[in-house]
Amino acid sequence: MADLGQIILLAAFLIALFGAGAAIVGGRRGGAAEFVVSARHSVFALASLLLLASALLVTAFLRHDFSIEYVYNHSNRDMSKALVGAAFYGGMEGSLLYWATVLGLLGMAATIALWRARSAIAQTLLPHFIAVLLGVEAFFTLLLTFVARPFAPLAGPVPFDGRGINPLLRDWGMLIHPPMLLAGYVSWTIPFCLAVAALLSGRVDNAWLPLVRRWTIWAWAVLGFGNLLGAWWAYHVLGWGGYWGWDPVENVAIMPWLTGTAFLHSIQIQERRGTLKVWNMALVILTFCLSIFGTFIVRSGVLQSVHSFAESAIGPYYLAFLTIVTVGSVALLFLRMPALRADRDLDSLLSREAAFLLNNLLFLAVTFAIFWGTIYPLIAEATQGLRVSVGPPYFQRVNGPLLLAVVALMGIGPLLPWRRASRRQLRRAFLPPLAAAAALTAALAVAGLRQPPAVVGVFTCLFVAATIVAEFYQGARARRHGAGEGYGAALWGLLRRNGRRYGGYVIHLGIVAIALGVIGSQVYQTERSVTLAPGQTAQVGRYTVQFDGHRTYTDADRRVEEGVLTIRDGERVLGQMLPSRSFYRGFEDQGTTSVAIRTTPLEDLYIVLTGWDADGASFLLAVNPLVVWLWIGGVVVLFGTVFAMWPRPVPRPATVREREPARGEAVAYGD
């Protein structure tokens, strides 16, 4: 199996090189059919080979084939079948194979979409797209074939059992977070390839934007959910009391999502007004480069991180690839600069396009602040010999106001017209949502909202929510009057027939929910560390926590140390909570946390077992307000993304009316 897997990867590398060469020749010969067809078949063959190699590696894991070094290092017989299968991407070699396979499948889907589009722009871009795509795949298959070999045999006799996966990964979150985050990184390759194909072909007008839009939304959504699932996993497993610690690996995962969000917004300006062409090309290139940079940081181990289990020696290869991609893309961008001139200038600062542009600048400012805080320890050590660290206070103080401004622009942008706004338009658009937000904020202040950062943040979120509600109400009212629909049917019609616009509003509503969760948990968190003997109690927020005792038990290949706590709210007993620590065979010195969490719509009671002895146990007790709205907001964003990506229904052909409608009779409403 190991030999077969290695042969398949070598064949994939050679096919990637061949297909890229055929695509280049086809592109230079004006889309010569025989070369483009050969290149297209190479994409299909490459995806099939990589999928087969992945299936072989998963099979090796499930069969406990410890003659393969990667299988031996990342699994054992005590692990559940689900975790054994997930161990496929639990280390460097497997995650690289997963990356290449997902890219192969996405590339095949994108190639088929371009091929079937039959439009002139699609056929022009196709050979260039394939050349760039297979060039990227050639790099990954090169690593898999000669550097980080997932099928490398284990030296020496084959053992009966393996070492097992890192304890931090022995959670069912392993089944969803890593593959989603890696797929998010990978997905930005498709918009990058389309952008570079447009630059190579010289077709840098607006015609390529419809081809890239859905792939951009897909990449944005997958990477965003990968980050959100990572926050959820950190909250439930790492046990430090929060969901985002500004760890270097977290930072490099959020940066391409931020620049990708900027690109997703700014392409609307190019479509509508013919401006920001250079900006959009630069954004999509930057987003892909940040995705590669993120993988470099994760794999190189140059920065200390809680994700240090992923360290390896292939960082220099990634750095070289990143350098080639950056230099080549920027040079190509400068070459096409004359053709990327804007069709018209910005008409006014009081316009929707100006709001979008400011939104982009804020996203880039946040990205730069995160980037600088992440790499500054490297620069300080290289230039001054100092070992420094940049902690969460820096990121919170710098990025907090910037991100709040981004949220505010989600409400301001839709209220502004294109080109230029008059004072009368501004008054009519802004006064109702501002008044509604002010009234609700005042009511919350009477109820106890006091902290200035929370007041400003909540007011901003309520203002954005009010603008979204107003947009839906106006659209639904128009459909109700035109077609006689009920409000429920009218809202569904808005989402179904204009998903790009109204799905985007739903996404914004989900972001508002996430922002409220962040504000509540950051400003009003209550936290304390206590040590309790059996029978003793501690107070945190409105909860009384009583320590009933400590127990130890074994479960499969782990030893579990568990604290038993009774929780009261005043005189009312809410039940028991059981925080614990687990110690797995082979990793006895590396305990993993199982956090006990009691969730309500307003707050989480969060308890971590931090230590124990014969006399008692130590706990981290925290009350985290509104955290559940992060996860609810994520579901709302998913709902909106589905509608934003969903194709608009094809309009039915008009029919000739048999008679004129009587006065007052409802007529059919069309979009």
C-alpha positions in Angstrom: 0.0 0.0 0.0 2.8 2.4 0.8 4.6 1.8 -2.5 1.3 2.2 -4.4 0.5 5.4 -2.6 4.0 6.8 -3.4 3.7 5.8 -7.1 0.3 7.6 -7.3 1.7 10.8 -5.8 4.7 10.7 -8.3 2.2 10.3 -11.1 0.2 13.2 -9.8 3.3 15.4 -9.7 4.2 14.5 -13.3 0.6 15.0 -14.5 0.5 18.4 -12.8 3.7 19.4 -14.7 2.5 18.1 -18.0 -1.0 19.7 -17.7 0.5 23.1 -16.7 2.8 22.9 -19.8 -0.1 22.0 -22.1 -2.2 24.8 -20.7 0.6 27.3 -21.2 1.1 26.2 -24.9 -2.7 26.3 -25.4 -2.9 29.8 -24.0 -0.1 31.1 -26.2 -1.6 29.6 -29.3 -4.9 31.3 -28.7 -6.7 28.5 -27.0 -5.5 25.7 -29.3 -8.2 23.0 -28.8 -6.0 19.9 -28.5 -3.7 21.4 -25.9 -6.5 22.9 -23.8 -8.4 19.6 -23.9 -5.2 17.8 -22.8 -4.7 20.3 -20.0 -8.4 19.9 -18.9 -8.0 16.1 -18.8 -4.9 16.5 -16.7 -7.0 18.4 -14.1 -9.5 15.5 -14.0 -6.7 12.9 -13.8 -4.8 14.8 -11.1 -8.0 15.1 -8.9 -8.7 11.4 -9.3 -5.2 10.4 -8.4 -5.1 12.6 -5.3 -8.5 11.3 -4.2 -7.2 7.8 -4.6 -4.1 8.5 -2.6 -6.2 10.0 0.1 -8.5 7.0 0.2 -5.4 4.7 0.4 -4.0 6.7 3.4 -7.4 6.7 5.2 -7.6 2.9 4.6 -4.1 2.5 6.0 -5.3 4.3 9.2 -8.5 2.2 9.5 -6.5 -1.0 9.0 -3.9 0.1 11.5 -1.1 -0.3 9.0 1.8 0.7 11.3 4.3 -0.1 8.6 3.7 3.4 7.4 5.5 5.9 9.6 2.7 8.6 9.4 0.1 6.1 10.5 2.3 4.9 13.4 2.9 8.5 14.6 -0.7 9.6 14.5 -2.9 6.8 15.6 -3.2 3.7 17.8 -5.7 0.9 18.3 -7.5 2.5 21.2 -8.7 5.5 19.2 -12.3 5.5 17.9 -12.9 4.8 14.3 -13.9 8.4 13.7 -10.7 9.8 15.2 -8.6 7.3 13.4 -10.1 8.5 10.1 -9.6 12.1 11.1 -6.0 11.4 12.0 -5.5 11.4 8.2 -5.1 15.2 8.4 -3.9 15.4 12.0 -0.2 15.8 11.0 1.9 17.6 8.4 2.1 15.0 5.7 -1.6 14.1 5.8 -2.8 17.7 5.9 -0.7 18.5 2.8 -2.3 15.6 1.0 -5.7 16.8 2.2 -4.9 20.3 0.9 -3.8 19.0 -2.5 -6.9 16.7 -2.8 -9.4 19.4 -1.9 -7.7 21.8 -4.3 -7.8 19.1 -7.0 -11.6 18.6 -6.5 -12.3 22.3 -6.4 -10.1 22.9 -9.4 -11.9 20.2 -11.3 -15.3 21.8 -10.4 -14.1 25.2 -11.5 -12.6 23.8 -14.7 -15.9 22.1 -15.6 -17.8 25.4 -14.8 -15.5 27.4 -17.1 -15.6 24.7 -19.8 -19.4 24.6 -19.8 -19.9 28.3 -19.6 -19.2 28.6 -23.3 -18.9 32.4 -23.0 -16.0 34.1 -24.7 -14.4 35.2 -21.5 -14.6 31.7 -19.9 -12.9 30.1 -22.9 -10.2 32.8 -22.9 -9.5 32.3 -19.2 -9.6 28.5 -19.2 -6.1 27.6 -20.4 -4.5 30.3 -18.2 -6.6 29.2 -15.2 -5.5 25.6 -15.6 -1.9 26.6 -15.9 -1.9 28.5 -12.6 -4.0 25.9 -10.9 -1.7 23.0 -11.9 1.4 25.1 -11.1 0.1 25.4 -7.5 -0.7 21.7 -7.5 2.8 20.9 -8.8 4.3 22.6 -5.7 2.1 20.5 -3.3 2.6 17.2 -5.1 6.4 18.0 -5.2 6.4 18.2 -1.4 4.3 15.1 -1.1 6.5 13.1 -3.4 10.0 14.1 -2.3 9.8 16.1 1.0 6.9 15.3 3.3 6.0 11.7 2.2 2.7 10.5 3.8 3.5 6.9 2.6 7.1 6.7 3.9 7.7 3.3 5.5 8.6 3.0 9.1 12.2 2.1 9.8 12.7 -1.1 11.7 10.2 -3.9 12.6 6.5 -3.1 12.4 5.1 -2.5 15.9 1.7 -3.9 17.1 0.4 -0.5 18.1 1.0 3.2 17.2 1.9 6.3 19.2 -1.5 7.9 19.0 -2.6 11.3 18.0 -1.9 14.4 20.1 -4.4 14.5 23.1 -5.5 18.1 22.2 -6.9 16.6 19.0 -8.9 13.8 20.7 -12.2 15.7 20.5 -15.0 15.4 18.1 -14.2 19.0 17.0 -11.3 17.4 15.3 -13.8 16.1 12.7 -15.0 19.5 11.7 -12.6 22.4 12.5 -9.3 21.3 10.9 -10.8 20.1 7.6 -13.0 23.2 7.4 -10.1 25.6 8.1 -7.8 23.9 5.7 -10.5 23.8 3.0 -10.9 27.6 3.6 -7.3 28.2 2.9 -7.4 26.0 -0.2 -10.6 27.6 -1.6 -8.9 31.0 -2.0 -6.7 29.4 -4.7 -9.6 29.4 -7.2 -10.3 33.2 -7.1 -6.5 33.7 -7.2 -6.2 31.5 -10.3 -9.1 33.3 -12.0 -7.5 36.7 -11.2 -4.1 35.7 -12.5 -5.7 34.1 -15.6 -7.4 37.5 -16.3 -4.1 39.2 -15.9 -2.3 36.7 -18.2 -4.9 36.9 -20.9 -5.2 40.7 -20.7 -9.0 40.4 -20.1 -9.0 42.7 -17.0 -12.4 44.3 -17.7 -15.5 43.4 -15.6 -16.3 40.3 -17.6 -14.3 38.0 -15.3 -16.1 39.1 -12.1 -19.3 36.9 -12.5 -17.0 33.9 -12.9 -15.2 34.6 -9.6 -18.1 35.8 -7.5 -19.5 32.5 -6.2 -16.1 31.0 -5.7 -15.2 34.1 -3.6 -18.4 33.7 -1.5 -17.6 30.0 -1.1 -14.0 30.6 0.0 -15.1 33.4 2.4 -17.8 31.3 4.0 -15.6 28.1 4.4 -12.6 30.0 5.9 -15.0 32.1 8.1 -16.6 29.0 9.5 -13.3 27.3 9.9 -12.3 30.2 12.2 -15.6 30.2 14.1 -15.3 26.5 14.7 -11.8 27.0 15.9 -13.1 29.6 18.4 -15.8 27.1 19.5 -13.1 24.4 19.9 -10.8 26.6 21.9 -13.7 27.6 24.2 -14.7 24.0 24.9 -11.3 22.3 24.9 -8.4 24.5 25.8 -10.0 25.7 29.0 -8.5 29.2 29.4 -11.8 30.9 29.7 -12.2 32.4 26.2 -12.7 31.6 22.5 -10.0 33.8 20.9 -6.5 34.3 22.4 -4.8 36.1 19.5 -2.4 33.1 19.2 -0.2 33.4 16.1 -2.0 30.5 14.3 -5.3 32.1 15.0 -4.0 35.4 13.7 -2.8 34.0 10.4 -6.1 32.2 9.9 -8.2 35.4 10.3 -6.0 37.6 8.1 -7.0 36.1 4.7 -10.6 36.1 5.8 -10.4 39.9 6.4 -8.8 40.7 3.1 -11.2 38.3 1.4 -14.1 40.2 2.9 -12.7 43.4 1.5 -12.4 41.8 -1.9 -16.0 40.5 -1.7 -17.3 44.0 -1.1 -15.1 45.9 -3.5 -15.9 43.8 -6.5 -19.5 45.2 -6.2 -18.0 48.7 -6.9 -16.1 47.4 -9.9 -19.3 45.8 -11.3 -21.4 48.8 -10.7 -19.1 51.7 -11.3 -16.0 50.3 -13.2 -13.6 51.4 -10.5 -11.1 49.8 -8.1 -9.8 47.4 -10.7 -6.2 47.5 -9.5 -7.4 47.3 -5.9 -9.4 44.2 -6.5 -6.6 42.4 -8.3 -4.3 43.3 -5.4 -6.8 42.1 -2.8 -7.3 38.7 -4.3 -3.5 38.2 -4.7 -2.9 39.4 -1.1 -5.6 37.0 0.2 -4.0 34.0 -1.5 -0.5 35.0 -0.3 -1.8 35.3 3.2 -3.3 31.8 3.0 0.1 30.5 2.0 1.7 32.6 4.7 -0.6 31.1 7.3 0.4 27.6 6.3 4.0 28.7 6.4 3.6 29.9 10.0 1.8 26.7 11.1 4.3 24.4 9.4 7.5 26.2 10.1 7.3 26.5 13.8 9.0 29.9 13.7 6.5 31.3 16.2 5.5 29.7 19.5 1.9 28.6 19.5 -0.6 26.3 21.2 -0.6 24.6 17.8 3.0 23.6 18.1 2.1 19.9 17.4 2.0 20.9 13.7 5.7 22.0 13.5 7.9 20.6 10.8 10.9 21.4 8.6 9.2 22.3 5.4 8.8 26.0 6.2 11.6 27.0 3.8 9.8 25.4 0.9 6.7 27.4 1.7 8.7 30.6 2.1 10.3 30.0 -1.3 6.9 29.3 -2.9 5.3 32.4 -1.2 8.2 34.5 -2.6 7.7 33.2 -6.1 4.0 33.8 -6.0 4.2 37.3 -4.5 6.9 38.5 -6.9 5.4 37.0 -10.0 1.9 38.2 -9.2 3.0 41.8 -8.4 5.1 41.9 -11.5 2.1 40.8 -13.6 -0.1 43.3 -11.9 2.3 46.1 -12.8 2.5 44.9 -16.3 -1.3 45.2 -16.8 -1.6 48.4 -14.9 -2.4 50.6 -17.9 -5.4 48.3 -18.8 -6.6 48.5 -15.2 -7.4 52.2 -15.2 -10.8 53.0 -13.6 -13.7 53.8 -16.0 -14.6 56.9 -13.8 -13.6 58.7 -10.7 -15.3 58.7 -7.3 -18.1 61.2 -7.5 -18.6 62.0 -3.8 -17.5 61.0 -0.4 -21.1 60.8 0.5 -21.9 57.8 -1.6 -22.1 54.0 -1.3 -18.9 53.4 -3.2 -17.0 55.7 -0.8 -18.4 53.8 2.1 -17.2 50.5 0.5 -13.8 52.0 -0.1 -13.5 53.1 3.6 -14.7 49.7 4.6 -11.8 48.2 2.6 -9.3 50.5 4.2 -10.5 49.5 7.6 -10.2 45.8 6.8 -6.7 46.3 5.6 -5.8 48.4 8.7 -7.0 45.5 10.9 -5.1 43.0 8.8 -1.9 45.0 9.0 -2.3 45.5 12.8 -2.6 41.7 13.2 0.2 41.0 10.8 2.6 43.4 12.6 1.7 42.0 16.1 2.2 38.5 14.8 5.6 39.0 13.2 7.1 41.6 15.5 8.6 39.0 17.9 10.5 37.6 14.9 11.7 41.1 13.9 12.8 42.0 17.4 14.7 38.7 17.8 16.4 39.1 14.4 17.4 42.7 14.8 17.9 43.2 18.5 18.3 39.7 19.9 15.3 40.2 22.2 12.7 37.6 22.9 9.4 39.5 23.2 5.7 38.5 22.9 2.7 40.5 21.8 -0.3 39.7 23.9 -4.1 40.1 23.6 -4.1 43.6 25.1 -2.3 45.0 22.0 -4.7 43.3 19.5 -7.8 44.3 21.5 -6.9 47.9 21.9 -5.8 48.4 18.3 -8.4 46.3 16.5 -11.4 46.9 18.8 -12.2 50.4 17.5 -11.4 49.5 13.9 -13.7 46.5 13.9 -16.4 48.5 15.5 -16.1 51.0 12.7 -16.4 48.1 10.2 -19.7 47.1 11.9 -21.0 50.6 11.7 -20.3 50.8 8.0 -22.5 47.7 7.5 -25.4 50.0 8.5 -24.2 53.1 6.8 -23.3 51.6 3.4 -26.8 50.4 2.4 -28.4 53.7 3.4 -26.2 55.7 1.0 -27.1 55.9 -2.7 -24.6 55.3 -5.5 -22.6 58.2 -6.9 -23.9 61.1 -4.6 -26.2 61.6 -1.6 -28.2 64.8 -0.9 -28.8 66.2 2.5 -32.5 65.3 2.2 -31.7 61.7 1.3 -29.4 61.4 4.2 -32.0 62.7 6.7 -34.7 60.4 5.4 -32.4 57.4 5.4 -30.5 57.8 8.7 -33.0 59.4 11.1 -35.3 56.4 11.6 -32.6 53.7 12.4 -30.6 56.2 14.5 -33.7 57.0 16.5 -34.6 53.4 17.0 -31.0 52.5 18.0 -30.9 55.4 20.5 -34.2 54.5 22.1 -33.3 50.8 22.5 -29.8 51.7 23.9 -31.4 54.2 26.4 -33.7 51.4 27.5 -30.8 49.1 28.0 -28.9 51.8 29.9 -31.8 52.1 32.3 -31.7 48.2 32.7 -28.0 48.4 33.7 -25.9 48.9 30.5 -23.2 51.2 31.9 -19.7 50.6 30.5 -18.9 53.2 27.8 -17.4 50.6 25.4 -20.4 48.4 25.7 -22.8 51.4 25.3 -21.1 52.5 22.1 -20.8 48.9 20.8 -24.4 48.0 21.5 -25.7 51.3 19.9 -23.7 50.5 16.8 -25.0 47.0 16.6 -28.6 48.1 17.1 -28.2 50.8 14.4 -27.0 48.2 11.9 -29.8 45.8 12.9 -32.4 48.6 12.5 -31.1 49.4 8.9 -31.4 45.7 8.0 -34.9 45.4 9.4 -35.9 48.5 7.5 -34.5 47.1 4.2 -36.5 43.9 4.7 -39.6 45.7 5.7 -39.6 48.0 2.7 -38.9 45.2 0.3 -41.6 43.0 1.8 -44.1 45.8 1.7 -43.4 46.4 -1.9 -44.0 42.7 -2.7 -47.1 42.7 -0.5 -48.6 45.6 -2.3 -47.6 44.4 -5.8 -48.5 40.8 -5.5 -50.8 40.6 -2.6 -48.4 38.3 -0.7 -48.3 37.9 3.0 -45.2 39.1 4.8 -43.8 35.6 5.2 -44.2 34.8 1.5 -42.8 38.3 0.6 -39.7 37.8 2.8 -39.1 34.4 1.2 -39.5 35.9 -2.3 -36.9 38.6 -1.5 -34.4 36.0 -0.4 -35.2 33.6 -3.3 -35.3 36.2 -6.1 -32.6 38.6 -4.9 -30.3 36.4 -2.7 -27.2 38.5 -3.5 -28.7 41.5 -1.8 -30.9 40.1 0.9 -28.7 37.1 1.6 -26.0 39.7 2.3 -28.3 41.5 4.7 -28.9 38.2 6.6 -25.1 37.7 6.7 -24.7 41.2 8.2 -27.4 40.4 10.8 -25.4 37.3 11.8 -22.2 39.4 12.1 -24.2 41.8 14.4 -25.1 38.8 16.6 -21.5 37.8 16.7 -20.4 41.4 17.5 -22.9 41.5 20.4 -21.5 38.2 21.7 -18.0 39.6 21.6 -19.0 42.8 23.3 -20.8 41.1 26.1 -18.2 38.5 26.8 -15.3 41.0 26.6 -16.7 43.8 28.7 -18.8 42.0 31.3 -16.9 38.7 31.9 -16.6 37.7 35.5 -13.7 35.3 36.4 -12.1 34.0 39.5 -9.8 31.1 40.5 -10.6 29.2 43.7 -9.4 26.2 45.7 -12.2 24.3 47.5 -12.3 21.4 50.0 -15.2 19.0 49.8 -18.4 20.8 51.0 -17.0 24.3 50.5 -18.7 26.9 48.2 -17.6 29.8 46.0 -19.6 32.6 44.4 -19.2 33.8 40.8 -21.7 36.2 39.5 -25.2 35.1 40.6 -24.1 31.4 40.9 -23.1 29.5 44.0 -20.7 26.7 43.2 -20.4 23.8 45.8 -17.5 21.3 45.5 -19.0 17.8 46.3 -15.8 15.8 45.7 -13.3 14.5 43.2 -13.3 11.1 41.5 -11.0 9.2 39.2 -11.9 6.6 36.6 -10.5 5.0 33.5 -12.1 5.1 30.0 -10.6 3.1 27.2 -7.0 4.5 26.8 -7.3 7.4 29.2 -7.4 8.2 32.9 -10.0 10.9 33.8 -9.8 13.1 36.9 -13.3 14.7 37.5 -14.6 17.3 39.9 -18.3 17.1 41.0 -20.0 20.4 41.6 -23.5 21.4 42.6 -24.7 24.7 41.1 -27.3 27.0 42.7 -28.9 30.3 41.6 -30.0 31.8 44.9 -31.9 29.0 46.7 -32.7 27.2 43.4 -30.5 24.1 42.6 -29.7 24.1 38.9 -27.9 20.7 38.8 -24.4 19.3 38.7 -21.4 20.2 36.5 -18.5 17.9 35.9 -15.3 19.5 34.7 -12.5 17.1 34.1 -9.0 16.4 32.9 -8.0 13.4 30.8 -4.6 11.7 30.5 -4.1 9.4 27.5 -1.8 6.4 27.3 1.6 7.5 25.9 0.9 11.2 26.8 0.6 10.9 30.6 2.3 14.2 31.2 0.0 16.1 28.9 -3.5 16.4 30.3 -6.4 17.7 28.2 -9.3 19.7 29.5 -13.0 19.0 29.4 -14.7 22.2 30.3 -18.1 22.2 32.0 -20.4 24.8 30.5 -24.0 25.7 31.4 -25.4 27.9 28.6 -28.4 30.2 28.6 -29.4 32.9 26.1 -27.8 35.6 28.3 -24.7 33.9 29.7 -22.5 30.9 30.1 -21.3 29.5 33.4 -17.9 28.2 32.6 -15.9 25.9 34.9 -12.4 24.4 34.5 -10.8 21.9 36.7 -7.2 23.2 37.1 -5.7 21.0 39.8 -6.4 18.6 42.7 -4.9 16.8 45.7 -6.1 14.8 48.7 -7.5 17.9 50.4 -9.5 19.4 47.5 -9.4 20.9 44.0 -8.8 24.1 42.2 -11.1 25.6 39.6 -11.4 28.5 37.2 -14.9 29.9 37.5 -16.2 32.3 34.9 -19.5 33.9 33.8 -19.3 34.8 30.1 -22.3 36.9 29.0 -23.8 36.5 25.5 -21.2 33.9 24.2 -24.0 31.8 22.8 -24.7 34.6 20.3 -21.4 33.9 18.6 -22.6 30.5 17.6 -26.1 31.7 16.8 -24.6 34.4 14.6 -22.6 31.8 12.8 -25.7 29.8 11.9 -27.4 33.0 10.7 -24.3 33.8 8.5 -24.6 30.3 7.1 -28.2 30.8 6.3 -27.5 34.1 4.5 -24.5 32.6 2.6 -26.7 29.9 1.1 -29.1 32.5 -0.3 -26.2 34.7 -1.5 -24.8 31.8 -3.5 -28.1 30.4 -4.7 -28.8 31.0 -8.4 -31.6 33.4 -9.2 -34.7 31.6 -10.6 -35.2 31.9 -14.3 -38.0 34.3 -15.0 -41.0 32.7 -16.5 -42.0 33.9 -20.0 -44.7 36.5 -19.9 -48.2 35.4 -21.1 -50.8 37.4 -22.9 -53.7 38.3 -20.5 -57.1 37.1 -21.8 -58.7 40.3 -20.4 -57.8 43.5 -18.7 -58.0 43.4 -14.9 -60.9 45.2 -13.4 -60.3 48.3 -11.4 -58.9 47.4 -8.0 -58.1 43.9 -9.0 -54.6 42.6 -8.0 -52.2 42.0 -10.8 -49.3 39.6 -10.9 -46.1 41.0 -9.4 -42.8 40.4 -11.1 -39.2 41.0 -10.0 
